[in-house]
Amino acid sequence: MRDVLLLRFDAPLMSFGAPMIDAFGRTARHPSRSMLTGLCANALGWDHADWERLEGLQARLRWAARLDREGEALTEYQTVELGQAHLLTEPKSAVSWTTRGAVEERAGGPDARLGTHQRWRDHWADALYTVAVALDGDGEPTVEQLAHAVSWPARPLFLGRKPCLPAAPLLVGVVQAETLSGALLANWLDAKRDTRRDSKGARQLWWPAEEPHPQGDAHVEELFVTEERDWRNQIHVGERRIRHGLLRMEPGGAA
């Protein structure tokens, strides 16, 4: 048995960043190890300069997720006209900063420094997830410390992108379970009277590839996902196997 942190992701908008292509910021259907690492680190008060601690937490973190409400796909279209007078004002530090507290520099030709820039950012609107998180090995932070941090975060928390603020507290609780997927199955059966959830049908589930399906191996697929981050250089890296299947409410029901 191991400690498992249960979180509820309930927000008007959320986004699980996939590798970006040009100006298109895609979202995955499920959270990722890097996103959960960033969420926990933000709750603990860490920042980007703590890349060694971030790498260590990411290496220890294991997760599974259950989709409780589908929500809808939404793409936000963003533009900025870089030739506006106030954006050309010197010094640059007065008008343009990155999220890491550094001055934004625009190198390259005139098209890179002027004109209208466009980008697209994908989100899930009105979705609901229950997420299980566990940590391999000993040391800090512990699961209990993460539970305290998400309840009393050092900074405001967001689900993927900074505008994606939770609509409800994240913490469900800390439970003991053999597997992450098993923790989500037990939690769902216990919560079947929750009026915000449909107690019928099935739920999509993603969980570590090394774990068996909690209701048998029928209709399970393996996925290869890029879900880790090189925190020192701020880029997505690596590829990892996870499993995807269904949970059914009926006790003993096969997926």
C-alpha positions, 0 to 999 in steps of 0.5 A: 500500500502507498499514500495516494493524493487525490485531486479534483480538477474543476474549472471553467477552463483547463489545459494540459499542454502538448508539445507546441507547433509554431503558434498552435498551443495544443492540449492533451486529453489528460494531465501530464507529469510535467504539468502536475510537477509544476502545479505541486511546485507552485503550491510549494512556492518553488520557482523556475530557478529551482530546476534541480528540485523540479527535476527530482520531483518530476522523476518521483511523480506518478499519476493516473486520471479519471475523466468525470465530465467531458467538457468541450474543446475550446480554442482561444485566438490571441493577437497583438499588434507589436507596432503600437506606439506604447510597445515601441517605447523605450526602455523595453523593460517598461512594457515587455516582460516574460513570466520568468521576470526577464525582459522580453527581447524581439530579435530578427527582422522587422516582421519579428519585431513589428506587425500583428502576431497571432497564436492559438491556445486550446483548452477544455471548457467545463470539464471535470477530472479526478487525479491520483498522484503518488511519489516514488522513494523517500524524501521530501516533499512527501504526499502529505506535504503536497496535500497541505501545499495544495490546500494552503498554496504559496501562490495562486494555483492554475490548471495548465495556463495562468488564466485557468483558475480552479472553481473549487478546492483541489484537494479530495484527500490522501488515501492508501491504495495498491495502485493509482488506478485502483485508488480512482476506482475506489474513489468513484464507487464511494462517490457514486451519489455525488450529484455532479457525476453521472453514476451510469456508463463508463469513465475514461481512465489513464494510468501508468503502463506498469499497472494492471487495469483495475477491472481487467485488461479488455479494451485497453490501449497503450499510448506513447506520450511526451509528458516530461520537461527539461526544467533547466532549459524549459523544453518538453523532452522524452517519451513514456508509455501510459495506458488508456481504458474505461472504468465502469460503475458496476462492481466487477464490470469489465472495462 
